[in-house]
Amino acid sequence: MCLDIDISPSLFWDSSLQELYDLIASYNRRMKLESEKELINIKKDISLNAVLARQIGEYVASMFSSDVKITPVEEFFSELFAEEKAKKEKLDIALYKAKMEEFAFRHNEELKRKGGSK
């Protein structure tokens, strides 16, 4: 059994019973962590494949109908793109503000021009 968990024969014979128990427990913990990591990777792959399948379906459907909405990647992984979304919202607000200021300027100029010609 000890050879199965990479304990050399010399280490086996030089270790006490408690040290062997500790080595075996350590091996079991490492194997458990590796299996948990593998399970996490499998779940990640399943999620990514499901997203990919949905996106492919949306793109194929968009070739046949203009009513199909293609879901952006940011909606699937909102936590990953939170920073980019916040930056985009700030830029959108700044653009909206600039457009409103430009509109107000043009409107006021138009009112001055109309008011001055009377």
N, CA, C and O of each residue as an XYZ file, in Angstrom:
472
protein
N       0.825     -1.194      0.000
C       0.000      0.000      0.000
C       0.862      1.248      0.000
O       0.546      2.207     -0.704
N       1.927      1.266      0.757
C       2.756      2.461      0.837
C       3.421      2.782     -0.494
O       3.619      3.953     -0.817
N       3.762      1.773     -1.261
C       4.318      2.029     -2.584
C       3.294      2.697     -3.496
O       3.660      3.470     -4.381
N       2.032      2.405     -3.286
C       0.966      3.027     -4.085
C       0.841      4.519     -3.819
O       0.360      5.262     -4.675
N       1.264      4.962     -2.652
C       1.146      6.384     -2.327
C       2.522      7.052     -2.285
O       2.720      8.050     -1.592
N       3.455      6.492     -3.026
C       4.792      7.062     -3.213
C       5.613      7.162     -1.933
O       6.374      8.114     -1.760
N       5.471      6.218     -1.058
C       6.344      6.126      0.110
C       7.382      5.059     -0.216
O       7.047      3.902     -0.469
N       8.631      5.464     -0.205
C       9.687      4.510     -0.553
C       9.840      3.455      0.541
O       9.502      3.700      1.699
N      10.339      2.312      0.178
C      10.530      1.262      1.194
C      11.430      1.707      2.346
O      11.175      1.367      3.502
N      12.476      2.462      2.035
C      13.361      2.918      3.118
C      12.633      3.874      4.056
O      12.815      3.808      5.272
N      11.808      4.764      3.497
C      11.025      5.668      4.350
C      10.025      4.867      5.177
O       9.797      5.155      6.352
N       9.445      3.879      4.556
C       8.479      3.040      5.279
C       9.136      2.396      6.501
O       8.587      2.450      7.602
N      10.300      1.792      6.311
C      10.938      1.074      7.417
C      11.563      2.015      8.437
O      11.758      1.634      9.591
N      11.884      3.257      8.020
C      12.476      4.209      8.959
C      11.429      5.030      9.708
O      11.779      5.781     10.619
N      10.154      4.902      9.345
C       9.089      5.703      9.964
C       8.390      4.917     11.059
O       8.308      3.689     11.046
N       7.888      5.706     12.016
C       7.074      5.079     13.061
C       5.666      4.864     12.519
O       5.322      5.330     11.433
N       4.864      4.152     13.296
C       3.491      3.882     12.888
C       2.699      5.182     12.755
O       1.923      5.339     11.812
N       2.888      6.109     13.684
C       2.175      7.391     13.630
C       2.616      8.205     12.415
O       1.787      8.856     11.780
N       3.894      8.179     12.086
C       4.375      8.892     10.902
C       3.775      8.300      9.628
O       3.452      9.033      8.693
N       3.629      7.004      9.592
C       2.980      6.371      8.435
C       1.523      6.780      8.329
O       1.025      7.048      7.235
N       0.835      6.828      9.470
C      -0.554      7.296      9.463
C      -0.628      8.733      8.936
O      -1.519      9.072      8.156
N       0.315      9.569      9.369
C       0.334     10.958      8.907
C       0.602     11.040      7.406
O      -0.040     11.825      6.708
N       1.538     10.242      6.906
C       1.830     10.233      5.464
C       0.620      9.779      4.652
O       0.313     10.343      3.601
N      -0.059      8.754      5.153
C      -1.254      8.251      4.460
C      -2.376      9.288      4.504
O      -3.069      9.493      3.508
N      -2.557      9.945      5.653
C      -3.586     10.986      5.767
C      -3.269     12.156      4.839
O      -4.166     12.717      4.208
N      -1.995     12.519      4.761
C      -1.580     13.601      3.866
C      -1.864     13.237      2.418
O      -2.353     14.066      1.650
N      -1.559     12.003      2.045
C      -1.838     11.534      0.688
C      -3.341     11.598      0.393
O      -3.753     12.029     -0.685
N      -4.148     11.169      1.355
C      -5.605     11.199      1.170
C      -6.112     12.634      1.004
O      -6.997     12.887      0.187
N      -5.553     13.578      1.779
C      -5.957     14.980      1.634
C      -5.579     15.520      0.261
O      -6.373     16.217     -0.370
N      -4.374     15.205     -0.208
C      -3.942     15.651     -1.537
C      -4.845     15.090     -2.627
O      -5.227     15.805     -3.553
N      -5.184     13.817     -2.517
C      -6.057     13.198     -3.513
C      -7.452     13.827     -3.494
O      -8.067     14.023     -4.542
N      -7.942     14.139     -2.294
C      -9.258     14.775     -2.178
C      -9.234     16.160     -2.821
O     -10.164     16.522     -3.543
N      -8.171     16.943     -2.564
C      -8.055     18.270     -3.173
C      -7.958     18.178     -4.692
O      -8.559     18.980     -5.407
N      -7.205     17.204     -5.178
C      -7.090     17.029     -6.627
C      -8.427     16.651     -7.253
O      -8.764     17.135     -8.333
N      -9.186     15.794     -6.587
C     -10.490     15.413     -7.141
C     -11.459     16.584     -7.101
O     -12.283     16.734     -8.003
N     -11.373     17.425     -6.055
C     -12.227     18.618     -5.994
C     -11.862     19.598     -7.101
O     -12.744     20.186     -7.728
N     -10.557     19.779     -7.346
C     -10.129     20.655     -8.442
C     -10.613     20.125     -9.779
O     -11.053     20.892    -10.635
N     -10.533     18.817     -9.957
C     -10.991     18.211    -11.204
C     -12.497     18.411    -11.376
O     -12.968     18.689    -12.479
N     -13.246     18.270    -10.293
C     -14.689     18.484    -10.347
C     -15.000     19.934    -10.703
O     -15.909     20.195    -11.491
N     -14.261     20.869    -10.136
C     -14.455     22.287    -10.453
C     -14.154     22.538    -11.934
O     -14.884     23.270    -12.602
N     -13.088     21.937    -12.441
C     -12.758     22.102    -13.857
C     -13.826     21.504    -14.761
O     -14.136     22.066    -15.811
N     -14.383     20.384    -14.365
C     -15.462     19.768    -15.155
C     -16.689     20.675    -15.173
O     -17.304     20.872    -16.221
N     -17.044     21.226    -14.015
C     -18.192     22.141    -13.957
C     -17.946     23.386    -14.803
O     -18.852     23.873    -15.480
N     -16.708     23.903    -14.761
C     -16.362     25.069    -15.567
C     -16.504     24.749    -17.047
O     -17.071     25.536    -17.806
N     -15.993     23.597    -17.458
C     -16.094     23.201    -18.860
C     -17.544     23.031    -19.294
O     -17.913     23.436    -20.397
N     -18.360     22.441    -18.442
C     -19.783     22.275    -18.755
C     -20.447     23.632    -18.933
O     -21.217     23.835    -19.871
N     -20.147     24.562    -18.028
C     -20.738     25.902    -18.117
C     -20.313     26.614    -19.396
O     -21.141     27.202    -20.092
N     -19.022     26.559    -19.703
C     -18.535     27.219    -20.916
C     -19.118     26.589    -22.172
O     -19.446     27.297    -23.124
N     -19.251     25.274    -22.186
C     -19.847     24.605    -23.347
C     -21.322     24.962    -23.498
O     -21.811     25.113    -24.618
N     -22.035     25.098    -22.379
C     -23.445     25.480    -22.446
C     -23.595     26.899    -22.994
O     -24.485     27.168    -23.800
N     -22.726     27.794    -22.556
C     -22.756     29.173    -23.063
C     -22.426     29.184    -24.551
O     -23.089     29.867    -25.332
N     -21.417     28.441    -24.937
C     -21.034     28.373    -26.344
C     -22.168     27.820    -27.200
O     -22.442     28.339    -28.282
N     -22.822     26.773    -26.721
C     -23.946     26.191    -27.470
C     -25.069     27.209    -27.622
O     -25.675     27.315    -28.689
N     -25.347     27.955    -26.563
C     -26.413     28.966    -26.641
C     -26.042     30.062    -27.630
O     -26.878     30.496    -28.423
N     -24.779     30.512    -27.584
C     -24.354     31.551    -28.514
C     -24.415     31.066    -29.962
O     -24.852     31.805    -30.844
N     -23.989     29.851    -30.206
C     -24.061     29.302    -31.561
C     -25.517     29.249    -32.014
O     -25.833     29.616    -33.145
N     -26.404     28.790    -31.125
C     -27.825     28.746    -31.453
C     -28.384     30.119    -31.780
O     -29.165     30.270    -32.720
N     -27.982     31.127    -31.002
C     -28.466     32.485    -31.261
C     -27.953     33.017    -32.590
O     -28.701     33.657    -33.329
N     -26.686     32.759    -32.905
C     -26.141     33.229    -34.181
C     -26.784     32.528    -35.362
O     -27.061     33.156    -36.384
N     -27.024     31.229    -35.233
C     -27.681     30.499    -36.322
C     -29.111     31.012    -36.478
O     -29.573     31.227    -37.599
N     -29.809     31.208    -35.365
C     -31.185     31.714    -35.431
C     -31.228     33.121    -36.027
O     -32.186     33.471    -36.717
N     -30.198     33.929    -35.767
C     -30.187     35.294    -36.308
C     -30.035     35.309    -37.828
O     -30.372     36.301    -38.473
N     -29.530     34.217    -38.403
C     -29.431     34.146    -39.862
C     -30.808     33.966    -40.499
O     -31.011     34.316    -41.661
N     -31.752     33.417    -39.732
C     -33.081     33.146    -40.279
C     -34.135     34.147    -39.823
O     -35.204     34.239    -40.426
N     -33.847     34.890    -38.771
C     -34.822     35.850    -38.260
C     -34.088     37.068    -37.713
O     -33.091     36.954    -37.000
N     -34.609     38.226    -38.066
C     -33.992     39.459    -37.562
C     -34.486     39.798    -36.151
O     -33.977     40.731    -35.530
N     -35.456     39.063    -35.649
C     -35.999     39.321    -34.316
C     -35.174     38.696    -33.199
O     -35.415     38.973    -32.024
N     -34.212     37.865    -33.548
C     -33.429     37.152    -32.552
C     -32.427     38.110    -31.906
O     -31.706     38.838    -32.589
N     -32.404     38.088    -30.586
C     -31.462     38.927    -29.834
C     -30.258     38.076    -29.463
O     -30.401     37.012    -28.860
N     -29.070     38.549    -29.825
C     -27.834     37.844    -29.482
C     -27.364     38.348    -28.130
O     -27.133     39.543    -27.942
N     -27.228     37.432    -27.201
C     -26.830     37.779    -25.839
C     -25.340     38.065    -25.799
O     -24.538     37.226    -26.207
N     -24.955     39.254    -25.307
C     -23.518     39.544    -25.208
C     -22.851     38.683    -24.132
O     -23.496     38.248    -23.178
N     -21.579     38.453    -24.303
C     -20.820     37.623    -23.369
C     -20.855     38.227    -21.963
O     -20.834     37.496    -20.972
N     -20.907     39.545    -21.877
C     -20.922     40.220    -20.577
C     -22.112     39.798    -19.726
O     -22.028     39.802    -18.498
N     -23.211     39.437    -20.363
C     -24.381     38.999    -19.602
C     -24.180     37.602    -19.025
O     -24.703     37.292    -17.955
N     -23.437     36.768    -19.716
C     -23.180     35.427    -19.213
C     -22.198     35.441    -18.045
O     -22.331     34.668    -17.096
N     -21.226     36.322    -18.129
C     -20.166     36.379    -17.116
C     -20.096     37.781    -16.533
O     -19.075     38.460    -16.642
N     -21.183     38.203    -15.918
C     -21.276     39.576    -15.427
C     -20.235     39.899    -14.363
O     -19.758     41.032    -14.302
N     -19.873     38.935    -13.527
C     -18.877     39.203    -12.488
C     -17.496     39.457    -13.091
O     -16.733     40.269    -12.567
N     -17.175     38.781    -14.169
C     -15.876     38.968    -14.805
C     -15.770     40.316    -15.506
O     -14.686     40.894    -15.595
N     -16.895     40.814    -16.002
C     -16.893     42.046    -16.775
C     -17.479     43.231    -15.999
O     -17.875     44.226    -16.605
N     -17.537     43.136    -14.675
C     -18.129     44.209    -13.866
C     -17.354     45.512    -14.025
O     -17.954     46.581    -14.140
N     -16.040     45.431    -14.032
C     -15.217     46.637    -14.157
C     -15.409     47.302    -15.514
O     -15.549     48.522    -15.597
N     -15.416     46.499    -16.579
C     -15.624     47.050    -17.916
C     -17.016     47.663    -18.041
O     -17.191     48.692    -18.693
N     -18.006     47.023    -17.412
C     -19.371     47.548    -17.468
C     -19.452     48.894    -16.753
O     -20.114     49.814    -17.233
N     -18.779     49.012    -15.607
C     -18.780     50.279    -14.875
C     -18.116     51.377    -15.704
O     -18.601     52.508    -15.739
N     -16.998     51.046    -16.376
C     -16.321     52.031    -17.230
C     -17.216     52.447    -18.386
O     -17.288     53.626    -18.731
N     -17.907     51.464    -18.990
C     -18.793     51.766    -20.113
C     -19.942     52.657    -19.663
O     -20.326     53.583    -20.378
N     -20.494     52.383    -18.479
C     -21.581     53.214    -17.965
C     -21.106     54.638    -17.727
O     -21.832     55.586    -18.024
N     -19.888     54.806    -17.192
C     -19.342     56.147    -16.981
C     -19.163     56.870    -18.303
O     -19.470     58.057    -18.415
N     -18.660     56.150    -19.315
C     -18.501     56.757    -20.631
C     -19.846     57.118    -21.243
O     -19.980     58.174    -21.861
N     -20.837     56.259    -21.080
C     -22.175     56.540    -21.595
C     -22.766     57.778    -20.938
O     -23.382     58.616    -21.596
N     -22.568     57.878    -19.621
C     -23.080     59.054    -18.894
C     -22.366     60.315    -19.365
O     -23.004     61.349    -19.566
N     -21.049     60.242    -19.542
C     -20.286     61.401    -20.011
C     -20.726     61.791    -21.415
O     -20.859     62.978    -21.715
N     -20.954     60.804    -22.280
C     -21.417     61.092    -23.637
C     -22.804     61.728    -23.612
O     -23.058     62.696    -24.327
N     -23.699     61.184    -22.789
C     -25.045     61.746    -22.676
C     -24.983     63.187    -22.168
O     -25.690     64.060    -22.671
N     -24.136     63.426    -21.172
C     -23.991     64.771    -20.612
C     -23.474     65.735    -21.672
O     -23.966     66.859    -21.782
N     -22.476     65.302    -22.458
C     -21.928     66.161    -23.511
C     -22.986     66.458    -24.567
O     -23.076     67.586    -25.051
N     -23.786     65.458    -24.928
C     -24.850     65.686    -25.912
C     -25.890     66.660    -25.380
O     -26.362     67.526    -26.117
N     -26.252     66.526    -24.106
C     -27.240     67.441    -23.520
C     -26.697     68.867    -23.441
O     -27.429     69.822    -23.702
N     -25.424     69.018    -23.085
C     -24.821     70.355    -23.038
C     -24.778     70.974    -24.431
O     -25.036     72.167    -24.593
N     -24.453     70.162    -25.433
C     -24.417     70.657    -26.803
C     -25.818     71.053    -27.266
O     -25.995     72.074    -27.930
N     -26.814     70.234    -26.910
C     -28.196     70.561    -27.260
C     -28.628     71.851    -26.574
O     -29.246     72.712    -27.202
N     -28.305     71.992    -25.284
C     -28.679     73.205    -24.546
C     -28.005     74.427    -25.162
O     -28.626     75.483    -25.278
N     -26.745     74.293    -25.554
C     -26.030     75.405    -26.181
C     -26.708     75.801    -27.485
O     -26.971     76.980    -27.721
N     -26.994     74.799    -28.345
C     -27.664     75.103    -29.622
C     -29.029     75.717    -29.392
O     -29.410     76.660    -30.086
N     -29.770     75.195    -28.430
C     -31.104     75.709    -28.128
C     -31.020     77.156    -27.646
O     -31.789     78.006    -28.095
N     -30.096     77.436    -26.741
C     -29.936     78.806    -26.236
C     -29.492     79.763    -27.334
O     -29.955     80.902    -27.394
N     -28.598     79.304    -28.200
C     -28.164     80.138    -29.323
C     -29.337     80.430    -30.250
O     -29.476     81.548    -30.746
N     -30.169     79.439    -30.482
C     -31.347     79.622    -31.334
C     -32.294     80.639    -30.710
O     -32.833     81.501    -31.405
N     -32.494     80.538    -29.396
C     -33.359     81.497    -28.703
C     -32.775     82.899    -28.750
O     -33.519     83.863    -28.935
N     -31.469     83.040    -28.588
C     -30.820     84.363    -28.676
C     -30.966     84.926    -30.079
O     -31.224     86.117    -30.253
N     -30.804     84.074    -31.069
C     -30.897     84.536    -32.455
C     -32.321     84.978    -32.774
O     -32.515     86.001    -33.430
N     -33.316     84.226    -32.321
C     -34.710     84.589    -32.551
C     -35.075     85.837    -31.753
O     -35.791     86.708    -32.247
N     -34.592     85.918    -30.546
C     -34.889     87.063    -29.687
C     -34.217     88.331    -30.190
O     -34.785     89.414    -30.053
N     -33.050     88.231    -30.755
C     -32.307     89.382    -31.245
C     -32.850     89.926    -32.564
O     -32.628     91.098    -32.870
N     -33.544     89.125    -33.346
C     -34.039     89.564    -34.656
C     -35.362     90.282    -34.564
O     -35.801     90.870    -35.552
N     -36.030     90.258    -33.396
C     -37.336     90.916    -33.264
C     -37.208     92.378    -33.129
O     -38.214     93.077    -33.008
